[in-house]
Amino acid sequence: MTTAVMDTPDGALTLARLGGGDVSLRAWDAADELLLDEAYQRLATLPSPRVLIVDDQFGALTLGLRSFKPDVVADSATLPAAVTHNAGLNFAVDAPLAVTTWLNPPQGEYDVIILRVPRHAEYLAWLLRWVNSVLAKDGLLLAGGMIKHLPDRGVEVFAQAVHTETVLPARKKARVVVCRRGTADLDSWPGSWKSYGVDGSQIQVSALPAVFAREKLDIGTRLFLPHVKTAVSALAADARVLDLACGNGVVGLVALEQRPDLEMSFADVSSQAVASARDNVSRLFPESKARFDHADGIASSAGQFELILLNPPFHEGGVVGDHIALRLFRVAAEHLAPGGSLLIVGNRHLGYHRSLRKFFPAVRQLDANPKFVVLEASQR
């Protein structure tokens, strides 16, 4: 965890970057600085503006604009803990009462919306159309990001959804776009949901734009699914199973197709992933005993599981490595029932067989191809 001091228009803030990964990275970047500077200039001219922050990363925007009492919405479950932790590092700085998600988004109208531009064009297109539904008629959107992380076709995505008023000069390789509300909406946009079928199954899965591999089954999961079917077939009646880092829920859905009696849980750090999994389960298995958790790992109230299924992400906010997998392996070990197993698929080059042995005494390889490996880990 890296802690450093950020200078903001409202004074210095001590901020920590939670979550592991590259220790040289701070909890903010030049895009946050540029957004804060521009937001303060604009907000100073407005009487009692209603402000919304979208997809803050570690709380720099939320705490930097605290004097305007902003509402906050984020896809990631990591933000509430980051904001609370960083508020506690500073004297007389309070965290917001709540951070909403796409499971319970805030209601407009907002005078100013400050948006961190995501890396993926389709999620950006979704966000801009949603912003149009909550931005006041004369409201202002400030959208910013690091230039190297802005999505391909970004200019086209903005042009199709909102009215770009000005593009601010780049500063320290960051860019901010100032926009007004457009007419594009989510109801008429065909890109909100995308689907695919699973070979050898009756399942058709759908997902929102922030979800990994929403248009086709990724090749790692393709290798994984036969072993998922074998594992759930051997479980006792009404066993508890968790699809961890579930994405659209395809792994858990295949498990339910094989064993409808399972008490199936789905968890993901992305609220759009949880919403997608919930929608798929309600459509395909409406009578199932399913639970859904928007969590960074496994919710403390989730209990123990006879089987945990995992395809761990290996990148987070531009940082690539095994730090996410290590966190998930640790919490999985804590939530396995006696005699239970963790079944994972991962990229071979990440060496998960070694990482798993930090938490599980028994690790064995079930399958592999040139790129991926399927492993089983347990305490026995």
N, C-alpha and C positions, 0 to 999 in steps of 0.2 A: 504494500500500500504506500503510495507516494503522497506526501502532504506538502503544500506550498501555499504562498500568499498571492492572491489575485487582487490587483487594483481595479476598482469599479467606480463609476460615477457617484456611488453612495458610500464609498469608503472601502478599506481593505477587507478582504474575506480570506480566512484560512480554509482551504478546501483539500479534501483527501480523495484520491481515486481508489475506490473499493473494487474488489473482485480479482485481484491478481493480474498476471500477465507482465507486460513490459514495465519495470519499476521506474523507467526514465520518463514515462508519460505522466502529465499532470491531469487534474480533474476538469480542466477547461482547455480551450484552444483559441486561436485568433478569431475564429468565427463567433465564439461567445463574446469576446471583447468587442467586436464590431457591432454585433446585435445589441449589446447593452448600451453602447455609446449612442447608436441611432435611436434606440427605444427611448432613452432618457430625453433626448432632444425633442422627439415627437410628443412624448407624454407630458412634458412640461407645459405644452400649449393647450392641453385639454383639461376641462374641469371634471374631476371625479371620473376618469375613464374606467371602463370595465375592460380588464386585461386577461388574456389567456396565453399560456405558454404550452407549446406542443412539442413533445419528445425531447425535453431537456435530458442531458446525459447524466451528470453527477450533482446537479443542483446549482450550478453557476448562474444560470438565468433565473431560476426560481428565487434564490436567495439574493441575487444581485438586484432584482426588481421588487424586493419584499415590501418596500414602502408603498407600492401601488396595489398590494394585496391581490396578486394575480391568482386566477384559477389555473390549475395544472392538469394536463392530460398526457399520458404516455403509454406507449405500447408495452414497454418493458417493466417487469415486476421488480427490477433492481432499483428503480428511481426512488420509491418511498424511503427505503433504508438509507440510501445515499444522502438524500435531503435531510433526513433526521440526524444522521451522523454528522454531517457538515454544519448544520445549524448548531449542534452542540459544541463544535469547536470554536464558536464565536460568541462573544459576550452580547447579551441582549438581542440575539437573532433567533427568531422563532420559525420553526418549520410550518408550512401550511397545514390546516386541519386535515386535509385529505388530498391525495393525488388520484384522480380518476383515470379510467382506462377505456379501451374501446368496448369493454363489457358494460360500462355504465357512463357513457360520454356526457360531458357537460352540455347545457343548453345555452343558446345565444340569447340576446345579441351582444357581441363584443365590439368595443371601439377599436382595440388594437390586439392583433394576434401575432405572437412571436414564434416562429417555426424553425426548428432545426431540419434542414433538408436531408432526407434519407438518401442512401446510396442507390436504391432501386427505383427505377422510373415509374413502375406501376404503383408502388406504394405512394410515391409523390403525387401521382395523378389522383389517387384515391383521396389523399389528404387535402389537396387543393379543392376538390369538389365538396368534401365535407366542410372545409373552411367557408365555402360560399354559403352554406346553410346556416352558419352561426355568426358570420361577420355582418355588422351593421351596414346599412346602405352606404354611409359615408365612411365606413371603417377602413382600417389600414392593416395590411399584412406585411410583416417584415420576415423574410425567409432567408436564412443564411447557412453557409457550410464552408468547409475547406474545399478549395477548387479541385484538388486531386480526388476528392471523394464525391463530387457532384455527379449525378447519374448521366449516362449517355442520353442524348435526346432531351436533356433538361430544358433547353430553350423552347423546344416544341411542346413539351408537357405544360410549361407555364402558359404559353400562348393559347393552348387549347382550353385552359381551365379558368384563368384569371386575367385581369388587365394589368400588365406591367407598367408601372408609372416611371420607374427609373432603376437603373442598375448602378449601385454605388461603386466607386473606384476600389479595386482590390487593395487589401492591406494585409501584409504578412501572409500572403497566399490564401486569404479568405475573401469571400464574396457575400454581399447582402443584396437582395432584390426587394424593392418596395412595390407592392401591388395593391390593387383595389379589387373589390368583389366582382366576380364574373357570373355568367349565367349557367355554366356547366353544373350538372348535379349528378348525384350518385344513382338516382332512380332510373335515369335514362342511359347510364354508362354501362356498356356490356362487360367492362373489365373488373367489376367488383368481385365476382366469383369465377373461378376456373376449375375445371373438373377433369378427371381421367378415370378409366376403369382399371381394375387389377386383374391381371391374367389368372385364369383358373379360379375365378371368384365371381360372385354376383355383385360385388361391392363397386360402387361409383362414388369416389370421394371428391369433395369440393373444398376450396380454401379461398380466403381473403388475400389481398396482395402482400402483406408482410410475412407470409408463411413460406418456409423453405420448400422448394420442389413442389409447387402447387399445380404445375401443368403436366407432370409425368412422374411416375415412380422412379426415384433415384436408384442407381445401380447397387448401392450398398444395401438398401432396404430389400431390393429384389433377391439378393443373396441371403438376407436375414429371414425372410418370411417362412420358408420351409421349416426352419429350426424353431420359429415361434409356434407354428402349428404342432410340431412334435412336443415341445415343452408344455403347452397348455393341455394337450391331450392326456398327459400323465398326471395332471393335478387332481386333487380330491374335489368332490362336489362343493360348489359355492366358494372356491378358493378366491383369495384376494390377489389381484394382479394390477400392476401399475405400468402404464405407458408413459415413461419419463422422457421429457423433451419431445412431446408427442407430435408437434407440428399439426398436420391436418387430422391426425389420429389414425392413420392407415394401419399401423402395427396393431394397435388395440382393437380396431375394427375387424381385422383378420382373426385376432384371438377370439372375439365375440362370435364371429361367424362359425368358428370351430367349436366354441363352447359357450352357448348363450347363457348358461347358468352362472358364469363367472361374475364376481363382484369387481367390476373393472373401473379403474381410476385413470384419469388423464391429467397430466401436468405439463405446463410449459411456461417459460419466462415471457413469452409473447401473448398478449391478450387477444390478438387476432388469431393466433393459433388455437387458443382455448375456445374462442367463439366458433372457429371452423370445426374443431373436433366435436363440440357440443351440437352443432347443427347436423353434422354427419350421423352422430349417434341417435339423435332424436328422429331423424328421417329413416335410418336403416334398422335401428334396434330400439324402438320406442318403449319396449317393456323391460329393457335391461336395467340392472342395478348399477348405474354409472355415476361417478363423481368427477367433478372438474375443478382443478385448482390452478389459479394464475399465481405462480410462485417461482422464485429463483431457487430451483431445486425441488425439495419435497416439503410441503407444509407440515409444520410441527404436529398438527392435529390429524394428519393422514393415517397414523397408525402403522402397522406392520403388514408386509406382503409376502406371500409364498413365492411370487415371481415378479421381478422387475425387468422390464424390457427397455433397452436404451440404444439409441443411435446418437451419440453425443456430438453437439456442435464443436467445431474447433476454431471458430473465429467469433470475436465479440468486439463491436465498435472499431473494427479495423485492426485489432490485435489478433494474431494467429498463434495458436499453440495448444498445449494440453491442459492449461489452467482451468478451463471450464470442465473438462472431463474429470479432472482430479477432484473438483468440488462435488460433482455428481456421484463419483465413485464413493466418496466419503459418506454422503448422506444416504446413498443406497445401502451401504453397509449398516448404517444405524437403523434403517427401516425394514430390513429383511427379517422375516419371522424365522425362528429356529428351523433349520433344515431347508430354508429357502435358497433361491438362486437368482443371480443377476445374469441376464443374457444380453450381450452387446454386439454391435457391429461397428467397425471403425476402419479408418485408413491404416494400412499395414505400416506405413513409414512412421506413424506416431508411437509405435511400440507400446500399445495399451496392455499387452501381456505383462510387461514389467511394472507399469503404473498400478495395475489392479492388485499386485502382490503386496503393495503397501497397506491394503485394506482387507484383503481376503487371502487366507492361507492356501486355498485350493483354486487354481485357475487352469482351465484346459481349453485347447483349441478345438472347435467343432467343424470349421470349414474355412476355406480361404480361396481367393483367386489372386491374380497378380496385383490387384489394387486394395482389396478389402479382406478383413479377417473377422470371423465370428467366434466369440469367446464366451465361456461360461465361468462364472466366479461364485464361490460359496464359502461359508465358514466351516465346512466339514472336510 
